[in-house]
């Protein structure tokens, strides 16, 4: 019988170690998942209407002119034919969501009223698109003089011919051949 109890003790200890390992694995996987965030797609819906566009609207304008300034409305209801709604939402990863609304009201064919959230200028909107990203410094694309290849006899004769053929005030640029000259 003592062999059977040793076996039970061994199985129990193995089960406890297995459960402890699961707990440790679970904690480690939670930490890893916390470091990696999934990609969230950018969602842009509706019509962006800028402060400048709103300022261009004038009471009494015909519908056609309003549509030329603001674009086609996002919502034009059959039940509210004298009202156009322009809504804009944008959700981007790492940026605050943007939501703006503008509503124009007509009486017949004439604009009578404009209601809107606080709108931003086109410049502010473009700046909001870049977020916290700073523009990268452009690399220098010029080869330093010490790394330029030595002129070959063929390129020297080409340069001399180009300078003798140059007429007028504009200098003629001659570039070295792209491939090595076969001798």
Contact map, one row per residue, 1 for C-alpha under 8 A:
111110000000000000000000000000000000000000000000000000000000000000000000000000000000000000000000000000000000000000000000000000000000000000000000000000000000000000000000000000000000000
111111000000000000000000000000000000000000000000000000000000000000000000000000000000000000000000000000000000000000000000000000000000000000000000000000000000000000000000000000000000000
111111100000000000000000000000000000000000000000000000000000000000000000000000000000000000000000000000000000000000000000000000000000000000000000000000000000000000000000000000000000000
111111110000000000000000000000000000000000000000000000000000000000000000000000000000000000000000000000000000000000000000000000000000000000000000000000000000000000000000000000000000000
111111111000000000000000000000000000000000000000000000000000000000000000000000000000000000000000000000000000000000000000000000000000000000000000000000000000000000000000000000000000000
011111111100000000000000000000000000000000000000000000000000000000000000000000000000000000000000000000000000000000000000000000000000000000000000000000000000000000000000000000000000000
001111111110000000000000000000000000000000000000000000000000000000000000000000000000000000000000000000000000000000000000000000000000000000000000000000000000000000000000000000000000000
000111111111000000000000000000000000000000000000000000000000000000000000000000000000000000000000000000000000000000000000000000000000000000000000000000000000000000000000000000000000000
000011111111100000000000000000000000000000000000000000000000000000000000000000000000000000000000000000000000000000000000000000000000000000000000000000000000000000000000000000000000000
000001111111110000000000000000000000000000000000000000000000000000000000000000000000000000000000000000000000000000000000000000000000000000000000000000000000000000000000000000000000000
000000111111111000000000000000000000000000000000000000000000000000000000000000000000000000000000000000000000000000000000000000000000000000000000000000000000000000000000000000000000000
000000011111111100000000000000000000000000000000000000000000000000000000000000000000000000000000000000000000000000000000000000000000000000000000000000000000000000000000000000000000000
000000001111111110000000000000000000000000000000000000000000000000000000000000000000000000000000000000000000000000000000000000000000000000000000000000000000000000000000000000000000000
000000000111111111000000000000000000000000000000000000000000000000000000000000000000000000000000000000000000000000000000000000000000000000000000000000000000000000000000000000000000000
000000000011111111100000000000000000000000000000000000000000000000000000000000000000000000000000000000000000000000000000000000000000000000000000000000000000000000000000000000000000000
000000000001111111110000000000000000000000000000000000000000000000000000000000000000000000000000000000000000000000000000000000000000000000000000000000000000000000000000000000000000000
000000000000111111111000000000000000000000000000000000000000000000000000000000000000000000000000000000000000000000000000000000000000000000000000000000000000000000000000000000000000000
000000000000011111111100000000000000000000000000000000000000000000000000000000000000000000000000000000000000000000000000000000000000000000000000000000000000000000000000000000000000000
000000000000001111111110000000000000000000000000000000000000000000000000000000000000000000000000000000000000000000000000000000000000000000000000000000000000000000000000000000000000000
000000000000000111111111000000000000000000000000000000000000000000000000000000000000000000000000000000000000000000000000000000000000000000000000000000000000000000000000000000000000000
000000000000000011111111100000000000000000000000000000000000000000000000000000000000000000000000000000000000000000000000000000000000000000000000000000000000000000000000000000000000000
000000000000000001111111110000000000000000000000000000000000000000000000000000000000000000000000000000000000000000000000000000000000000000000000000000000000000000000000000000000000000
000000000000000000111111111000000000000000000000000000000000000000000000000000000000000000000000000000000000000000000000000000000000000000000000000000000000000000000000000000000000000
000000000000000000011111111100000000000000000000000000000000000000000000000000000000000000000000000000000000000000000000000000000000000000000000000000000000000000000000000000000000000
000000000000000000001111111110000000000000000000000000000000000000000000000000000000000000000000000000000000000000000000000000000000000000000000000000000000000000000000000000000000000
000000000000000000000111111111000000000000000000000000000000000000000000000000000000000000000000000000000000000000000000000000000000000000000000000000000000000000000000000000000000000
000000000000000000000011111111100000000000000000000000000000000000000000000000000000000000000000000000000000000000000000000000000000000000000000000000000000000000000000000000000000000
000000000000000000000001111111110000000000000000000000000000000000000000000000000000000000000000000000000000000000000000000000000000000000000000000000000000000000000000000000000000000
000000000000000000000000111111111000000000000000000000000000000000000000000000000000000000000000000000000000000000000000000000000000000000000000000000000000000000000000000000000000000
000000000000000000000000011111111100000000000000000000000000000000000000000000000000000000000000000000000000000000000000000000000000000000000000000000000000000000000000000000000000000
000000000000000000000000001111111110000000000000000000000000000000000000000000000000000000000000000000000000000000000000000000000000000000000000000000000000000000000000000000000000000
000000000000000000000000000111111111000000000000000000000000000000000000000000000000000000000000000000000000000000000000000000000000000000000000000000000000000000000000000000000000000
000000000000000000000000000011111111100000000000000000000000000000000000000000000000000000000000000000000000000000000000000000000000000000000000000000000000000000000000000000000000000
000000000000000000000000000001111111100000000000000000000000000000000000000000000000000000000000000000000000000000000000000000000000000000000000000000000000000000000000000000000000000
000000000000000000000000000000111111100000000000000000000000000000000000000000000000000000000000000000000000000000000000000000000000000000000000000000000000000000000000000000000000000
000000000000000000000000000000011111110000000000000000000000000000000000000000000000000000000000000000000000000000000000000000000000000000000000000000000000000000000000000000000000000
000000000000000000000000000000001111111000000000000000000000000000000000000000000000000000000000000000000000000000000000000000000000000000000000000000000000000000000000000000000000000
000000000000000000000000000000000001111100000000000000000000000000000000000000000000000000000000000000000000000000000000000000000000000000000000000000000000000000000000000000000000000
000000000000000000000000000000000000111110000000000000000000000000000000000000000000000000001000000000000000000000000000000000000000000000000000000000000000000000000000000000000000000
000000000000000000000000000000000000011111000000000000000000000000000000000000000000000000011000000000000000000000000000000000000000000000000000000000000000000000000000000000000000000
000000000000000000000000000000000000001111100000000000000000000000000000000000000000000000011000000000000000000000000000000000000000000000000000000000000000000000000000000000000000000
000000000000000000000000000000000000000111110000000000000000000000000000000000000000000001111000000000000000000000000000000000000000000000000000000000000000000000000000000000000000000
000000000000000000000000000000000000000011111000000000000000000000000000000000000000000011110000000000000000000000000000000000000000000000000000000000000000000000000000000000000000000
000000000000000000000000000000000000000001111100000000000000000000000000000000000000000111100000000000000000000000000000000000000000000000000000000000000000000000000000000000000000000
000000000000000000000000000000000000000000111110000000000000000000000000000000000000001111000000000000000000000000000000000000000000000000000000000000000000000000000000000000000000000
000000000000000000000000000000000000000000011111000000000000000000000000010000000000011110000000000000000000000000000000000000000000000000000000000000000000000000000000000000000000000
000000000000000000000000000000000000000000001111100000000000000000000010110000000000011100000000000000000000000000000000000000000000000000000000000000000000000000000000000000000000000
000000000000000000000000000000000000000000000111110000000000000000000000000000000000001100000000000000000000000000000000000000000000000000000000000000000000000000000000000000000000000
000000000000000000000000000000000000000000000011111011000000000000000100000000000000010100000000000001000000000000000010000000000000000000000000000000000000000000000000000000000000000
000000000000000000000000000000000000000000000001111111000000000000000000000000000000000000000000000000000000000000000011110000000000000000000000000000000000000000000000000000000000000
000000000000000000000000000000000000000000000000111111100000000000000000000000000000000000000000000000000000000000000011110000000000000000000000000000000000000000000000000000000000000
000000000000000000000000000000000000000000000000011111110000000000000000000000000000000000000000000000000000000000000000110000000000000000000000000000000000000000000000000000000000000
000000000000000000000000000000000000000000000000111111111000000000001100000000000000000000000000000000000000000000000000000000000000000000000000000000000000000000000000000000000000000
000000000000000000000000000000000000000000000000111111111000000000000000000000000000000000000000000000000000000000000000000000000000000000000000000000000000000000000000000000000000000
000000000000000000000000000000000000000000000000001111111100000000000000000000000000000000000000000000000000000000000000000000000000000000000000000000000000000000000000000000000000000
000000000000000000000000000000000000000000000000000111111100000000001000000000000000000000000000000000000000000000000000000000000000000000000000000000000000000000000000000000000000000
000000000000000000000000000000000000000000000000000011111110100001001000000000000000000000000000000000000000000000000000000000000000000000000000000000000000000000000000000000000000000
000000000000000000000000000000000000000000000000000000111111100000000000000000000000000000000000000000000000001000000000000000000000000000000000000000000000000000000000000000000000000
000000000000000000000000000000000000000000000000000000001111100000000000000000000000000000000000000000000000011110000000000000000000000000000000000000000000000000000000000000000000000
000000000000000000000000000000000000000000000000000000000111110000000000000000000000000000000000000000000000011100000000000000000000000000000000000000000000000000000000000000000000000
000000000000000000000000000000000000000000000000000000001111111011000000000000000000000000000000000000000000011000000000000000000000000000000000000000000000000000000000000000000000000
000000000000000000000000000000000000000000000000000000000001111111000000000000000000000000000000000000000000111000000000000000000000000000000000000000000000000000000000000000000000000
000000000000000000000000000000000000000000000000000000000000111111100000000000000000000000000000000000000100111000000000000000000000000000000000000000000000000000000000000000000000000
000000000000000000000000000000000000000000000000000000000000011111110000000000000000000000000000000000000000000000000000000000000000000000000000000000000000000000000000000000000000000
000000000000000000000000000000000000000000000000000000000000111111111000000000000000000000000000000000000000000000000000000000000000000000000000000000000000000000000000000000000000000
000000000000000000000000000000000000000000000000000000001000111111111110000000000000000000000000000000000000001000000000000000000000000000000000000000000000000000000000000000000000000
000000000000000000000000000000000000000000000000000000000000001111111111100000000000000000000000000000000000000000000000000000000000000000000000000000000000000000000000000000000000000
000000000000000000000000000000000000000000000000000000000000000111111110000000000000000000000000000000000000000000000000000000000000000000000000000000000000000000000000000000000000000
000000000000000000000000000000000000000000000000000010011000000011111110000000000000000000000000000000000000000000000000000000000000000000000000000000000000000000000000000000000000000
000000000000000000000000000000000000000000000000100010000000000001111111100000000000000000000000000000000000000000000000000000000000000000000000000000000000000000000000000000000000000
000000000000000000000000000000000000000000000010000000000000000001111111100000000000000000000000000000000000000000000000000000000000000000000000000000000000000000000000000000000000000
000000000000000000000000000000000000000000000000000000000000000000100111110000000000000000000000000000000000000000000000000000000000000000000000000000000000000000000000000000000000000
000000000000000000000000000000000000000000000010000000000000000000100111111100000001110000000000000000000000000000000000000000000000000000000000000000000000000000000000000000000000000
000000000000000000000000000000000000000000000110000000000000000000000001111100000001111000000000000000000000000000000000000000000000000000000000000000000000000000000000000000000000000
000000000000000000000000000000000000000000000000000000000000000000000000111110000001110000000000000000000000000000000000000000000000000000000000000000000000000000000000000000000000000
000000000000000000000000000000000000000000000000000000000000000000000000111111011011100000000000000000000000000000000000000000000000000000000000000000000000000000000000000000000000000
000000000000000000000000000000000000000000000000000000000000000000000000001111111011000000000000000000000000000000000000000000000000000000000000000000000000000000000000000000000000000
000000000000000000000000000000000000000000000000000000000000000000000000000111111000000000000000000000000000000000000000000000000000000000000000000000000000000000000000000000000000000
000000000000000000000000000000000000000000000000000000000000000000000000000011111000000000000000000000000000000000000000000000000000000000000000000000000000000000000000000000000000000
000000000000000000000000000000000000000000000000000000000000000000000000000111111110000000000000000000000000000000000000000000000000000000000000000000000000000000000000000000000000000
000000000000000000000000000000000000000000000000000000000000000000000000000111111111000000000000000000000000000000000000000000000000000000000000000000000000000000000000000000000000000
000000000000000000000000000000000000000000000000000000000000000000000000000000011111000000000000000000001111000000000000000000000000000000000000000000000000000000000000000000000000000
000000000000000000000000000000000000000000000000000000000000000000000000000110011111100000000000000000111100000000000000000000000000000000000000000000000000000000000000000000000000000
000000000000000000000000000000000000000000000000000000000000000000000000111110001111110000000000000000111000000000000000000000000000000000000000000000000000000000000000000000000000000
000000000000000000000000000000000000000000000000000000000000000000000000111100000011111000000000000011110000000000000000000000000000000000000000000000000000000000000000000000000000000
000000000000000000000000000000000000000000000110100000000000000000000000111000000001111100000000000011100000000000000000000000000000000000000000000000000000000000000000000000000000000
000000000000000000000000000000000000000000001111000000000000000000000000010000000000111110000000001111000000000000000000000000000000000000000000000000000000000000000000000000000000000
000000000000000000000000000000000000000000011111100000000000000000000000000000000000011111000000011110000000000000000000000000000000000000000000000000000000000000000000000000000000000
000000000000000000000000000000000000000000111100000000000000000000000000000000000000001111100000111100000000000000000000000000000000000000000000000000000000000000000000000000000000000
000000000000000000000000000000000000000001111000000000000000000000000000000000000000000111110000111000000000000000000000000000000000000000000000000000000000000000000000000000000000000
000000000000000000000000000000000000000001110000000000000000000000000000000000000000000011111011110000000000000000000000000000000000000000000000000000000000000000000000000000000000000
000000000000000000000000000000000000000111100000000000000000000000000000000000000000000001111111100000000000000000000000000000000000000000000000000000000000000000000000000000000000000
000000000000000000000000000000000000001111000000000000000000000000000000000000000000000000111110000000000000000000000000000000000000000000000000000000000000000000000000000000000000000
000000000000000000000000000000000000000000000000000000000000000000000000000000000000000000011111000000000000000000000000000000000000000000000000000000000000000000000000000000000000000
000000000000000000000000000000000000000000000000000000000000000000000000000000000000000000111111100000000000000000000000000000000010000000000000000000000000000000000000000000000000000
000000000000000000000000000000000000000000000000000000000000000000000000000000000000000000110111110000000000000000000000000000000000000000000000000000000000000000000000000000000000000
000000000000000000000000000000000000000000000000000000000000000000000000000000000000000011110011111000000000000000000000000000000000000000000000000000000000000000000000000000000000000
000000000000000000000000000000000000000000000000000000000000000000000000000000000000000111100001111100000000000000000000000000000000000000000000000000000000000000000000000000000000000
000000000000000000000000000000000000000000000000000000000000000000000000000000000000001111000000111110000000000000000000000000000000000000000000000000000000000000000000000000000000000
000000000000000000000000000000000000000000000000000000000000000000000000000000000000001110000000011111000000000000011110000000000000000000000000000000000000000000000000000000000000000
000000000000000000000000000000000000000000000000000000000000000000000000000000000000111100000000001111100000000000011000000000000000000000000000000000000000000000000000000000000000000
000000000000000000000000000000000000000000000000100000000000000000000000000000000000111000000000000111110000000001111000000000000000000000000000000000000000000000000000000000000000000
000000000000000000000000000000000000000000000000000000000000000000000000000000000011110000000000000011111000000001110000000000000000000000000000000000000000000000000000000000000000000
000000000000000000000000000000000000000000000000000000000000000000000000000000000011100000000000000001111100001111100000000000000000000000000000000000000000000000000000000000000000000
000000000000000000000000000000000000000000000000000000000000000000000000000000000111000000000000000000111110001111000000000000000000000000000000000000000000000000000000000000000000000
000000000000000000000000000000000000000000000000000000000000001000000000000000000110000000000000000000011111111110000000000000000000000000000000000000000000000000000000000000000000000
000000000000000000000000000000000000000000000000000000000000000000000000000000000100000000000000000000001111111100000000000000000000000000000000000000000000000000000000000000000000000
000000000000000000000000000000000000000000000000000000000000000000000000000000000100000000000000000000000111110000000000000000000000000000000000000000000000000000000000000000000000000
000000000000000000000000000000000000000000000000000000000000011000000000000000000000000000000000000000000111111000000000000000000000000000000000000000000000000000000000000000000000000
000000000000000000000000000000000000000000000000000000000011111000000000000000000000000000000000000000000111111100000000000000000000000000000000000000000000000000000000000000000000000
000000000000000000000000000000000000000000000000000000000111111001000000000000000000000000000000000000011110111110000000000000000000000000000000000000000000000000000000000000000000000
000000000000000000000000000000000000000000000000000000000011000000000000000000000000000000000000000000011110011111000000000000000000000000000000000000000000000000000000000000000000000
000000000000000000000000000000000000000000000000000000000010000000000000000000000000000000000000000000011100001111100000000000000000000000000000000000000000000000000000000000000000000
000000000000000000000000000000000000000000000000000000000000000000000000000000000000000000000000000001111000000111110000000000000000000000000000000000000000000000000000000000000000000
000000000000000000000000000000000000000000000000000000000000000000000000000000000000000000000000000001110000000011111000000000000000000000000000000000000000000000000000000000000000000
000000000000000000000000000000000000000000000000000000000000000000000000000000000000000000000000000111100000000001111110000000000000000000000000000000000000000000000000000000000000000
000000000000000000000000000000000000000000000000000000000000000000000000000000000000000000000000000111000000000000111110000000000000000000000000000000000000000000000000000000000000000
000000000000000000000000000000000000000000000000000000000000000000000000000000000000000000000000000100000000000000011111000000000000000000000000000000000000000000000000000000000000000
000000000000000000000000000000000000000000000000111000000000000000000000000000000000000000000000000100000000000000011111100000000000000000000000000000000000000000000000000000000000000
000000000000000000000000000000000000000000000000011000000000000000000000000000000000000000000000000000000000000000000111110110000000000000000000000000000000000000000000000000000000000
000000000000000000000000000000000000000000000000011100000000000000000000000000000000000000000000000000000000000000000011111110000000000000000000000000000000000000000000000000000000000
000000000000000000000000000000000000000000000000011100000000000000000000000000000000000000000000000000000000000000000001111111000000000000000000000000000000000000000000000000000000000
000000000000000000000000000000000000000000000000000000000000000000000000000000000000000000000000000000000000000000000000111111100000000000000000000000000000000000000000000000000000000
000000000000000000000000000000000000000000000000000000000000000000000000000000000000000000000000000000000000000000000001111111110000000000000000000000000000000000000000000000000000000
000000000000000000000000000000000000000000000000000000000000000000000000000000000000000000000000000000000000000000000001111111111000000000000000000000000000000000000000000000000000000
000000000000000000000000000000000000000000000000000000000000000000000000000000000000000000000000000000000000000000000000011111111100000000000000000000000000000000000000000000000000000
000000000000000000000000000000000000000000000000000000000000000000000000000000000000000000000000000000000000000000000000001111111110000000000000000000000000000000000000000000000000000
000000000000000000000000000000000000000000000000000000000000000000000000000000000000000000000000000000000000000000000000000111111110000000000000000000000000000000000000000000000000000
000000000000000000000000000000000000000000000000000000000000000000000000000000000000000000000000000000000000000000000000000011111110000000000000000000000000000000000000000000000000000
000000000000000000000000000000000000000000000000000000000000000000000000000000000000000000000000000000000000000000000000000001111111110000000000000000000000000000000000000000000000000
000000000000000000000000000000000000000000000000000000000000000000000000000000000000000000000010000000000000000000000000000000111111100000000000000000000000000000000000000000000000000
000000000000000000000000000000000000000000000000000000000000000000000000000000000000000000000000000000000000000000000000000000000111110000000000000000000000000000000000000000000000000
000000000000000000000000000000000000000000000000000000000000000000000000000000000000000000000000000000000000000000000000000000000111111000000000000000000000000000000000000000000000000
000000000000000000000000000000000000000000000000000000000000000000000000000000000000000000000000000000000000000000000000000000000101111100000000000000000000000000000000000000000000000
000000000000000000000000000000000000000000000000000000000000000000000000000000000000000000000000000000000000000000000000000000000000111110000000000000000000000000000000000000000000000
000000000000000000000000000000000000000000000000000000000000000000000000000000000000000000000000000000000000000000000000000000000000011111000000000000000000000000000000000000000000000
000000000000000000000000000000000000000000000000000000000000000000000000000000000000000000000000000000000000000000000000000000000000001111100000000000000000000000000000000000000000000
000000000000000000000000000000000000000000000000000000000000000000000000000000000000000000000000000000000000000000000000000000000000000111110000000000000000000000000000000000000000000
000000000000000000000000000000000000000000000000000000000000000000000000000000000000000000000000000000000000000000000000000000000000000011111000000000000000000000000000000000000000000
000000000000000000000000000000000000000000000000000000000000000000000000000000000000000000000000000000000000000000000000000000000000000001111100000000000000000000000000000000000000000
000000000000000000000000000000000000000000000000000000000000000000000000000000000000000000000000000000000000000000000000000000000000000000111110000000000000000000000000000000000000000
000000000000000000000000000000000000000000000000000000000000000000000000000000000000000000000000000000000000000000000000000000000000000000011111000000000000000000000000000000000000000
000000000000000000000000000000000000000000000000000000000000000000000000000000000000000000000000000000000000000000000000000000000000000000001111101100000000000000000000000000000000000
000000000000000000000000000000000000000000000000000000000000000000000000000000000000000000000000000000000000000000000000000000000000000000000111111100000000000000000000000000000000000
000000000000000000000000000000000000000000000000000000000000000000000000000000000000000000000000000000000000000000000000000000000000000000000011111100000000000000000000000000000000000
000000000000000000000000000000000000000000000000000000000000000000000000000000000000000000000000000000000000000000000000000000000000000000000001111100000000000000000000000000000000000
000000000000000000000000000000000000000000000000000000000000000000000000000000000000000000000000000000000000000000000000000000000000000000000011111110000000000000000000000000000000000
000000000000000000000000000000000000000000000000000000000000000000000000000000000000000000000000000000000000000000000000000000000000000000000011111111000000000000000000000000000000000
000000000000000000000000000000000000000000000000000000000000000000000000000000000000000000000000000000000000000000000000000000000000000000000000001111100000000000000000000000000000000
000000000000000000000000000000000000000000000000000000000000000000000000000000000000000000000000000000000000000000000000000000000000000000000000000111110000000000000000000000000000000
000000000000000000000000000000000000000000000000000000000000000000000000000000000000000000000000000000000000000000000000000000000000000000000000000011111011000000000000000000000000000
000000000000000000000000000000000000000000000000000000000000000000000000000000000000000000000000000000000000000000000000000000000000000000000000000001111111000000000000000000000000000
000000000000000000000000000000000000000000000000000000000000000000000000000000000000000000000000000000000000000000000000000000000000000000000000000000111111100000000000000000000000000
000000000000000000000000000000000000000000000000000000000000000000000000000000000000000000000000000000000000000000000000000000000000000000000000000000011111110000000000000000000000100
000000000000000000000000000000000000000000000000000000000000000000000000000000000000000000000000000000000000000000000000000000000000000000000000000000111111111000000000000000011000000
000000000000000000000000000000000000000000000000000000000000000000000000000000000000000000000000000000000000000000000000000000000000000000000000000000111111111100000000000000000000000
000000000000000000000000000000000000000000000000000000000000000000000000000000000000000000000000000000000000000000000000000000000000000000000000000000001111111110000000000000000000000
000000000000000000000000000000000000000000000000000000000000000000000000000000000000000000000000000000000000000000000000000000000000000000000000000000000111111111000000000001000000000
000000000000000000000000000000000000000000000000000000000000000000000000000000000000000000000000000000000000000000000000000000000000000000000000000000000011111111100000000001000000000
000000000000000000000000000000000000000000000000000000000000000000000000000000000000000000000000000000000000000000000000000000000000000000000000000000000001111111110000000000000000000
000000000000000000000000000000000000000000000000000000000000000000000000000000000000000000000000000000000000000000000000000000000000000000000000000000000000111111111000000000000000000
000000000000000000000000000000000000000000000000000000000000000000000000000000000000000000000000000000000000000000000000000000000000000000000000000000000000011111111100000111000000000
000000000000000000000000000000000000000000000000000000000000000000000000000000000000000000000000000000000000000000000000000000000000000000000000000000000000001111111100000100000000000
000000000000000000000000000000000000000000000000000000000000000000000000000000000000000000000000000000000000000000000000000000000000000000000000000000000000000111111100000000000000000
000000000000000000000000000000000000000000000000000000000000000000000000000000000000000000000000000000000000000000000000000000000000000000000000000000000000000011111110000000000000000
000000000000000000000000000000000000000000000000000000000000000000000000000000000000000000000000000000000000000000000000000000000000000000000000000000000000000001111111011100000000000
000000000000000000000000000000000000000000000000000000000000000000000000000000000000000000000000000000000000000000000000000000000000000000000000000000000000000000001111110000000000000
000000000000000000000000000000000000000000000000000000000000000000000000000000000000000000000000000000000000000000000000000000000000000000000000000000000000000000000111111000000000000
000000000000000000000000000000000000000000000000000000000000000000000000000000000000000000000000000000000000000000000000000000000000000000000000000000000000000000000011111000000000000
000000000000000000000000000000000000000000000000000000000000000000000000000000000000000000000000000000000000000000000000000000000000000000000000000000000000000000000111111100000000000
000000000000000000000000000000000000000000000000000000000000000000000000000000000000000000000000000000000000000000000000000000000000000000000000000000000000000000000101111110000000000
000000000000000000000000000000000000000000000000000000000000000000000000000000000000000000000000000000000000000000000000000000000000000000000000000000000000000001100100011111000000000
000000000000000000000000000000000000000000000000000000000000000000000000000000000000000000000000000000000000000000000000000000000000000000000000000000000000000001000000001111100000000
000000000000000000000000000000000000000000000000000000000000000000000000000000000000000000000000000000000000000000000000000000000000000000000000000000000000011001000000000111110000000
000000000000000000000000000000000000000000000000000000000000000000000000000000000000000000000000000000000000000000000000000000000000000000000000000000000000000000000000000011111000000
000000000000000000000000000000000000000000000000000000000000000000000000000000000000000000000000000000000000000000000000000000000000000000000000000000000010000000000000000001111100000
000000000000000000000000000000000000000000000000000000000000000000000000000000000000000000000000000000000000000000000000000000000000000000000000000000000010000000000000000000111111100
000000000000000000000000000000000000000000000000000000000000000000000000000000000000000000000000000000000000000000000000000000000000000000000000000000000000000000000000000000011111000
000000000000000000000000000000000000000000000000000000000000000000000000000000000000000000000000000000000000000000000000000000000000000000000000000000000000000000000000000000001111100
000000000000000000000000000000000000000000000000000000000000000000000000000000000000000000000000000000000000000000000000000000000000000000000000000000000000000000000000000000001111110
000000000000000000000000000000000000000000000000000000000000000000000000000000000000000000000000000000000000000000000000000000000000000000000000000000000100000000000000000000001011111
000000000000000000000000000000000000000000000000000000000000000000000000000000000000000000000000000000000000000000000000000000000000000000000000000000000000000000000000000000000001111
000000000000000000000000000000000000000000000000000000000000000000000000000000000000000000000000000000000000000000000000000000000000000000000000000000000000000000000000000000000000111
